[in-house]
Amino acid sequence: MDLLINGRPRSFLELGTGSTVQDLVSALALKSDRVAIEHNGGIVARPAWPTTGIADGDKFEIVHFVGGGSA
């Protein structure tokens, strides 16, 4: 499956028909509690990841949350 992620084309041999946003998160080895995902222009709530289907050519913006700061 060919996807556009954060403006860059990526191919995923392990994803195919019936794949979901959750499958993409797993394929990217992301920690699900530290990312927000926009799929084709709309935010996908974390509870919807397992049921939100993806297709060849879809566009994603993935934002990673980073902790830190000073004491």
matplotlib code that plots the C-alpha trace (Angstrom):
import matplotlib.pyplot as plt

x = [0.0, 1.3, 0.5, 1.6, 2.8, 3.7, 4.1, 6.4, 5.5, 5.8, 5.1, 3.9, 4.0, 2.4, -0.7, -3.5, -7.2, -8.9, -6.1, -6.9, -5.3, -4.3, -2.5, -0.6, 0.4, 1.7, 3.6, 5.3, 6.1, 4.6, 3.6, -0.2, -0.4, 2.1, 0.6, -2.3, -3.3, -5.0, -6.4, -7.3, -7.9, -9.8, -8.6, -9.1, -9.9, -7.8, -10.9, -11.7, -8.3, -9.2, -12.3, -11.1, -10.1, -7.2, -6.7, -3.9, -3.1, -4.5, -2.8, -1.8, -0.3, 1.1, 2.2, 4.4, 4.0, 7.2, 7.5, 10.1, 10.8, 12.6, 12.0]
y = [0.0, 3.4, 6.2, 9.9, 10.4, 13.9, 14.9, 12.0, 8.9, 5.6, 2.0, -0.7, -4.3, -5.5, -3.4, -4.2, -4.4, -4.3, -2.5, 0.1, 3.1, 0.8, -1.5, 1.6, 2.6, -0.9, -0.9, 2.3, 0.9, 4.0, 4.3, 4.8, 6.9, 9.5, 10.3, 12.1, 11.1, 13.1, 10.9, 12.6, 15.9, 14.7, 13.8, 10.2, 9.6, 6.9, 4.6, 4.7, 3.5, -0.2, 0.5, 3.3, 1.7, 3.0, 2.7, 3.1, 6.8, 8.0, 11.0, 11.1, 13.7, 12.1, 14.3, 12.9, 14.3, 14.9, 15.4, 17.3, 20.6, 21.9, 21.3]
z = [0.0, -0.9, 1.5, 2.0, 5.6, 6.7, 3.1, 2.2, 0.1, 1.9, 0.8, 3.1, 1.8, 5.1, 4.6, 2.2, 1.7, 5.1, 6.9, 9.5, 11.1, 14.0, 11.5, 10.2, 13.7, 14.3, 11.0, 11.9, 15.4, 17.1, 20.7, 20.4, 23.5, 22.1, 18.7, 17.1, 13.6, 10.8, 8.0, 4.7, 6.5, 9.5, 13.0, 13.9, 17.6, 19.2, 19.9, 16.2, 15.0, 14.9, 12.7, 10.5, 7.2, 5.0, 1.3, -1.2, -1.7, 1.6, 3.3, 6.9, 9.2, 12.4, 15.3, 18.1, 21.6, 23.4, 27.2, 29.0, 30.6, 33.6, 37.2]

ax = plt.figure().add_subplot(projection="3d")
ax.plot(x, y, z, "-o")
ax.set_aspect("equal")
plt.show()
